[in-house]
C-alpha cells in the first residue's frame, strides 16, 4: 500500500470552487476532485517537458543497468499517483484491493488522508522533476490535502469519528496557512520559510506517529482504536514521515528533485520492510502481504535506479 517558476499555459484554468470529496463510506470517485488531480498531473507533465537534465547530468545520477533515472522516477511517480488517487477517492476500495476486510471508519479516513499526502509527493515530483521550481510545485501538490482538510472541517468528519478538538481543526488551519505560504500569499510567511515549516511538520508528526503510535494518537485525542486501527495508524505515520523526507531533502539538504524522489522511495522501502518483517503491521492490519512484497520490490528498484 501503499515548484524557480513553472510555465502554465494561459488556456489552462482551474476552478476549485465546488469540489467535494467522497463520503467516508462511498467508494465512488467524485468527478470534480478527479478533474483536480488529473489537471494537476497534466500541468506537472507539461512542466516536466520544459527542461530536461542534460545527459552529462544524468550520468551522475544513478542509471542502474543502463536505466535513465529520470524516466524511472517519472514512471514510478505516475504509478504511485494512481494508487494515491484510489486511496483518496475510494478508501474502502483501496482497503479491499489490499485484502483488508471490513475496514473501520477510522481506517478508511486515515487511508484517504494518506492518499492525499501521496498525491502531494506525486504532483510535486511531476511538476519539478523537469526543472520546475520545487516550492511552487509543492504548493500545487498540497491542494488536494487542503481540500480534504477543509471539507473535513465543514462536514465535521474527525469529530464524528471521535477525535478531539485539535484533530478536528488544526490540520486544516496548518494546511491552509502553509499552502498559502508556499504560493507566496501568506504575508510575512515567505515561500522559503513555508517550505521548511512544511518539511518539519510532516517529518515531526510522521516520525511520532510511526514510532510511538499509541501515545501519538492519544495526544491527538483519537477515539478508542482496535489493534488493526492502530497498525494502520502506524502505516499512516509512515506515509507522513516519507512525505517529510521528500520535502526535507530539498528544504534542508538542498537536494534536487530527482534525488529527493530517490530518498523518498528508499524511505518507503524501509517502512515496507518493517511492515512485512519487523513490526509486521501488514499482518496486524489484516492486509494481504502480497501487495506489500510487490511494492517493496518496486520501491527497491526505483531507489536503486535513482541513487545507485
Residue, then its C-alpha position, 0 to 999 in steps of 0.5 A: x500500500x501503499x515548484x524557480x517558476x513553472x510555465x502554465x499555459x494561459x488556456x489552462x484554468x482551474x476552478x476549485x470552487x465546488x469540489x467535494x470529496x467522497x463520503x467516508x463510506x462511498x467508494x465512488x470517485x467524485x468527478x470534480x476532485x478527479x478533474x483536480x488531480x488529473x489537471x494537476x498531473x497534466x500541468x506537472x507533465x507539461x512542466x516536466x517537458x520544459x527542461x530536461x537534465x542534460x545527459x552529462x547530468x544524468x550520468x551522475x545520477x544513478x542509471x542502474x543497468x543502463x536505466x535513465x533515472x529520470x524516466x524511472x522516477x517519472x514512471x514510478x511517480x505516475x504509478x504511485x499517483x494512481x494508487x494515491x488517487x484510489x486511496x483518496x477517492x475510494x478508501x474502502x476500495x483501496x482497503x479491499x484491493x489490499x485484502x483488508x476486510x471490513x475496514x473501520x471508519x477510522x481506517x478508511x479516513x486515515x487511508x484517504x488522508x494518506x492518499x492525499x499526502x501521496x498525491x502531494x509527493x506525486x504532483x510535486x515530483x511531476x511538476x519539478x522533476x523537469x526543472x520546475x521550481x520545487x516550492x511552487x510545485x509543492x504548493x500545487x501538490x498540497x491542494x488536494x490535502x487542503x481540500x480534504x482538510x477543509x471539507x473535513x472541517x465543514x462536514x465535521x468528519x474527525x469529530x464524528x469519528x471521535x477525535x478531539x478538538x485539535x484533530x478536528x481543526x488544526x490540520x486544516x488551519x496548518x494546511x491552509x496557512x502553509x499552502x498559502x505560504x508556499x504560493x507566496x500569499x501568506x504575508x510575512x510567511x515567505x515561500x522559503x520559510x513555508x517550505x521548511x515549516x512544511x518539511x518539519x511538520x510532516x517529518x515531526x508528526x510522521x516520525x511520532x506517529x510511526x514510532x510511538x503510535x499509541x501515545x501519538x494518537x492519544x495526544x491527538x485525542x483519537x477515539x478508542x482504536x482496535x489493534x488493526x486501527x492502530x497498525x494502520x495508524x502506524x502505516x499512516x505515520x509512515x506515509x507522513x514521515x516519507x512525505x517529510x523526507x521528500x520535502x526535507x531533502x530539498x528544504x534542508x539538504x538542498x537536494x534536487x528533485x530527482x534525488x529527493x524522489x530517490x530518498x523518498x522511495x528508499x524511505x518507503x522501502x524501509x517502512x515496507x520492510x518493517x511492515x512485512x518483517x519487523x513490526x509486521x503491521x501488514x499482518x496486524x492490519x489484516x492486509x494481504x502481504x502480497x501487495x506489500x512484497x510487490x511494492x517493496x520490490x518496486x520501491x527497491x528498484x526505483x531507489x536503486x535506479x535513482x541513487x545507485 
